Amino acid sequence: MRVRSDGAIMPEGKGTIREVLPKQGQLAAEDTAGMVLCKPKVLPLKSVSLEKLEQLQRAAMEAMEASRPPEGSAGSQPRP
């Protein structure tokens, strides 16, 4: 085991990476991450679950309209 100047302990062996900092000049990195473009994905405007929910809502509204008595019938009076 090696102890660095900042107090950190570094193991010795083949897998260790030696830290090298320049004394003067600029520090350059070779592995810079760039933008990676991929193929655009086509997304549906409405999901399947949203379409099912809308279908259920339409069916419920139609059922409510069918069970409601027609307006102007003798048995229906507006409630206050």
CORZIHU-V672881 format. One record per residue. N is the residue number from 1. SS is DSSP state (alpha for helix, beta for strand, coil for the rest). D_LAST is the distance of its C-alpha to the last C-alpha in Angstrom with 1 decimal. Layout:
BEGIN
((N | SS | D_LAST) (N | SS | D_LAST))
END
This chain:
BEGIN
((1 | coil | 89.0) (2 | beta | 89.2) (3 | beta | 87.6) (4 | coil | 86.5) (5 | coil | 87.0) (6 | coil | 83.3) (7 | coil | 83.7) (8 | coil | 82.0) (9 | beta | 83.8) (10 | beta | 84.5) (11 | coil | 85.8) (12 | coil | 88.9) (13 | coil | 89.2) (14 | coil | 88.7) (15 | coil | 85.0) (16 | coil | 85.0) (17 | coil | 84.3) (18 | coil | 86.4) (19 | coil | 84.6) (20 | coil | 86.5) (21 | coil | 85.4) (22 | coil | 87.3) (23 | coil | 89.2) (24 | coil | 88.7) (25 | coil | 86.8) (26 | coil | 83.4) (27 | coil | 81.8) (28 | coil | 80.8) (29 | coil | 78.6) (30 | coil | 79.4) (31 | coil | 76.3) (32 | coil | 73.5) (33 | coil | 70.3) (34 | coil | 69.1) (35 | coil | 66.1) (36 | coil | 66.1) (37 | coil | 64.3) (38 | coil | 62.9) (39 | coil | 61.5) (40 | coil | 57.9) (41 | coil | 55.5) (42 | coil | 53.0) (43 | coil | 49.6) (44 | coil | 46.8) (45 | coil | 43.8) (46 | coil | 41.5) (47 | coil | 42.5) (48 | alpha | 42.5) (49 | alpha | 40.0) (50 | alpha | 37.6) (51 | alpha | 37.9) (52 | alpha | 37.2) (53 | alpha | 34.1) (54 | alpha | 32.8) (55 | alpha | 33.7) (56 | alpha | 31.8) (57 | alpha | 28.7) (58 | alpha | 29.1) (59 | alpha | 29.6) (60 | alpha | 26.4) (61 | alpha | 24.3) (62 | alpha | 26.0) (63 | alpha | 25.4) (64 | alpha | 21.6) (65 | alpha | 21.6) (66 | alpha | 23.8) (67 | alpha | 21.8) (68 | coil | 18.5) (69 | coil | 18.4) (70 | coil | 19.1) (71 | coil | 16.6) (72 | coil | 16.8) (73 | coil | 17.8) (74 | coil | 17.3) (75 | coil | 15.7) (76 | coil | 12.7) (77 | coil | 9.5) (78 | coil | 6.6) (79 | coil | 3.8) (80 | coil | 0.0))
END
